[in-house]
Amino acid sequence: MQVKGNCIFATQSLHMEPLIDFSYLNELSDGDSKYLYELLDIFLGTTPDGLVKLEELIAEGKDWDATYKQAHFLKSSVGIVKIRDMHAHLLRIEELGRKQEGKEEIKELMAKIKATFAEAHPVLIAERDKHKKLAGIE
């Protein structure tokens, strides 16, 4: 991992876009470590389960309505905690789910989302824990 400003880049990745861009979170929190900790804690407490639920819905391939709604829910969260490509991929799943088409594309997008989140997850935990310590939360 490489840190530049508010962004963390995956050094093993070929992407030039940062793995996680914390600039919006920092702007939103005005640098308040307690608030950053709380936001990241909520994100980490809901997003992994939300991704599992979306993956299950996609694998079942029957409930288009629930699939696009779950993608929409997750998209809102990753609009704040900006993890590379996740927002765009979730938006595309949402669009395809609304149209009830593109099952194979949806599966491919979900695989990309899972891989990116797996890479970002330990970084997010470290960032959350850093702000917990800075805020003096035990």
N, C-alpha and C positions, 0 to 999 in steps of 0.2 A: 504494500500500500504506500501511496505517496500523497502527502497533504500539500495543497496549494490554496491558501486563503481559507475559504469556507467549504472547500471541496476535497473529497478523498477520491483518488484515482486508484484503480486496480492496476498494479504494475504488470501483471501477467496478461492483461486484456489488451486487445488490439484497438479498443475503442479510445477515442480522444475525449469523449464525453466523460465527465466524472462518474464514478460508481454512485456516490451520494453527494448531493449538493445541499449543504446545510444553510445556504445564504438566506432562504426564505424563513426558515426556522429562527435563525439569529435575528432577522429583521422583525419577525412576529413577536419574539420574546424580548427584544431590546437587550439581549445579552443576559437576561435573568436566568441563572442556572437552575433555580427551583422550577421555573416554568418550563424550561427546556427538558428537564428531567421528567416532569409530569407528562408532557406531550410525547416524548419518546417511550415512556413507560406504557401509556395508553396504546400507542401504535404497536409496540411489541406485544402487548397483551391481547390485541384483537386481530392483527394482520395475519399471523401464522394460521390461526383457526379459520379465518376468512378465506385464505388461499386454499386450505384443505377442502373447505365446503365448495368452493368454486371448482376445484379439480374433480370432486365427486360428482357435481352436477354435469360437468363436461363429459366425464366418463360414462355416466348414465345416458346422456344424450337425449333425454325425453322432455325435460322441463325448460323450454326456451325462456319463458318468462322469469323463472327463478335465476337462470344463468345470467341473463343480462342485468337483472337487478343486483345480483351479487357482484358482478363486475363493476357496476356503477358505484356500489357502496365502497369497494376497495379503491376504485379510481379516485374517489374523494380524499381518502387518506393519503394516497401517494402523490396527490397534488400538493400536499403540505410537506411531507417527508419525501423529498425528490430523489427517488432511486432510478438510475438510468433505464430508460425505455419502458419502465413498468406502466406509467400513465398512458402512453401511446398504445401499448399492447392491450391494456384493460379497456381503453376506449374502443379499440377495434373489436374486441370480444363483445362489448356491449352493443356496438352497431350490428354485428353479425347476428347476435342473439335476438335483437329486435326484429331483424329481417327473417329470422329462422333459417339461416343458411350458413354454409362454410364450416361444417363440423371439423374437417381435417385442418383447416387453417386455425380454427380455435384451439385444437389440440396442440398444434405447433407453437402457437402463441403462449399457451399455458406452460409448455415445457421451457420456453425461454424465460418466462416470468419466474418459474420455480428456480431455475439456475441462477438468475440474477439475484433473487432474494436470498438464496443460500449463500451467495458471496457477500451480500450486504449485511446479513443478520448479525454475524459476530462484530462487525464494525459498529452497527447500531447499538448493540449491547454495551460495547466499550464506551461509546459516546454517552449513552444514558448513565452508565456507572460513573463516568467522569463528572457529569453534572450533578449527580447525587452527592458525590463527595464534595464538590465545590459549594453546593448549597447547604452542606452540613446535615444532610438527611441520613438517618441511621436505619 
